[in-house]
Amino acid sequence: SAVISQKPSRDICQRGTSLTIQCQVDSQVTMMFWYRQQPGQSLTLIATANQGSEATYESGFVIDKFPISRPNLTFSTLTVSNMSPEDSSIYLCSVGTGPREKLFFGSGTQLSVL
Amino acid sequence: ELKVEQNPLFLSMQEGKNYTIYCNYSTTSDRLYWYRQDPGKSLESLFVLLSNGAVKQEGRLMASLDTKARLSTLHITAAVHDLSATYFCAVAGYQFYFGTGTSLTVIP
């Protein structure tokens, strides 16, 4: 299993600003992901955070809006840039021990954009 | 793209009753997960089902997988209030494809 610390747990931000979310894992993991969960909705994969290289983004998500860093095998950040009210969601960090293996989730960041 | 549908989306049931949540998916997969999410919390893994006919049970919850029908079920036996949560199935393919979620409320 993996213990994931994600912060902040929640934030209220003004339109046009940016927020960086941090995800720290207690062990080295190869696979780290960022998900978005809009109010009352399911989870949507934003991107796979790759250590030492650019993140792999899913359709509908772009690096300029959601820049991701992964400097090592235990840490990643997701930035939500130039925020609008439509970005109000829960953002979840997730790790997996291998392809198609169980995902472990961080506690989430509840973001509200005014 | 693999699509995953759950039904019902909302379920209100009385304590002591039984009910089943259904998870249908659109393409072949032999690995399916069930997760639980409490309000304002993250996701907690409940079960992983690895093959056709797999059945897993934990307490009042039992999950099964029929890969030929592309169907998984989560059966709740004699529901209690503590089971109130949102339940997601997730199919492991190229990525994890999450179902729409079932919001369960157990009424005393």
Interface residues (C-beta under 8 A of the other chain):
Chain A: F33 Q41 S42 L43 L45 T48 E58 L92 R100 E101 K102 L103 F104 F105 G106 S107 G108 Q110
Chain B: R31 Y33 G40 K41 S42 L43 E44 S45 V48 F88 A90 A92 G93 Q95 F96 F98 G99 T100 G101
